[in-house]
Amino acid sequence: MKLIPETKLSEFPAQLLLVDDDLSLLKLLSLRLESAGHLVTTAESGPEALEILKQMTPDLVLSDLRMDEMDGLTLFDEIQTLYPGLPVIILTAHGTIPDAVQATRRGVAGFLTKPVDKNQLFSLIDELKGTRPIDQKNKDYPDVLNRSPLLVQLMAKQLLNEAANRLESQANGFAPEALELLAKTPWPGSVRQLQGVIEQCAGLTNQPMITADLVNQVLTDKSTSLPHLSEARAEFEKAYLIKVLRLAEGKVTKAAELAGRNRTDFYKLLNKHSLEAARFKEEALQKKG
């Protein structure tokens, strides 16, 4: 009886350091990697991994995120300080948004959730194993999003929360098809490029759910003359306030009701855009006269 599924041997084996304080998972993943022809050294904690790194230079490190003595991101920070450019893949049983965001912004080379998809893992190893420090010291990994569709989706949700709060957008989620489209899209500009697309979607929609059609519209719009998103939103907001004030004939209480705001918030918006209700009252009187 085979302990693990039959695995195709890697054409170019990598030397790996695998770190996990769960001994059963450590052994299972080690066997799976070795069955693919890779050379695996294991460590049961972050401190043990650092000791091993004093004696060897692997092609890359795979570390669990949640460990008692030293978590995976702390280990990553130590590795980047002591061995700049050594790729680190973070493995976690809980693919939470904050973890994904923090890992990406700190520069990890990959972020995978357990149970690990072996094809995705092997593909990532094949891509990274030629970037050891002796070959490309201080290498950055701007295309980390292109290696992890899951990470794209987690990052998109976090970035939408940030954009919606900043832009006062009604958007609070993505349709499944929209997330799939984002995950399939190449992101050569990594997080910054993804952030720009999410901000445009949040600014353009007046619905709680961002659709795949809207994502596709933003992705395929090649215009280079677009104003900054904050400028476009400010222009739209001012035009909307003017329209509401004209409909209400300059009466603030009525205008606030039409806009679905209380008087205090509505006055703040008027001040923000240097608008005076009296102007629209006069305008309404002139039309009646």
JOZICOR-V942356 format. One line per field, one symbol per residue. phi: phi as a letter, one per 30 degrees, with the letter a starting at -180 (. if undefined). psi: psi as a letter, one per 30 degrees, with the letter a starting at -180 (. if undefined). burial: b if it has 9 or more other ideal C-beta (glycine too) atoms within 8 Angstrom, else e. Layout:
phi = ???
psi = ???
burial = ???
//
This chain:
phi = .ddbddbddddbecccccbadcddddddddddddddjdccccbcadedddddddcbbddaccbddcbddadddddeedddddbejddbcccbdbdddeddddddddjddabbcddddddddddddedcdccdedcbdidcbdceddcbeddeddddddddedddddchdddbacdeddddddddddbdchddddddddddddddcccdcdcdddeddddcdcdccddeeddddddddddddddddddchiddeddddddibdeddddddddechccdeedddddddddd
psi = kkellkkkkkejkljkjkkkfjeeeeeeeeeeeefggljkklkgleeeeeeefffljlelkkklejleekleeeeeeeefeeikfjkkkkkkfjileeeeeeeeffglfljkkkkkjeeeeeeeeeeffghlefeikgklifgeeffjeeeeeeeeeeeeeeeeeeghlfkglkkeeeeeeeefkkifgbeeeeeeeeeeeefflglfkkleeeeeeeefjgkfgklkeeeeeeeeeeeeeeeeeeeghgjeeeeeeefhlleeeeeeeeeeghkkeeefeeeeeeee.
burial = eeeeeebeebeeebbbbbbbbeeebbbbbbbbbbbbebebbbbbbbebbbbbbeeeebbbbbbbbebeebbbbbbbbbbbeebebbbbbbbbeebebebbbbbbebbbbbbbbeebebebbbebbbebbebbbeeeeebebebbbebbebbbbbbbbbbbbebbeebebebebbbeebbbbbbeeebeebbebbbbbbbbbbbebeeebbbbebbbbbbeeeeeeeeebeebbbbebbebbbebbbebbbbbebbbebbeeebebbbebbeebebebebbbbbbeeeee
//
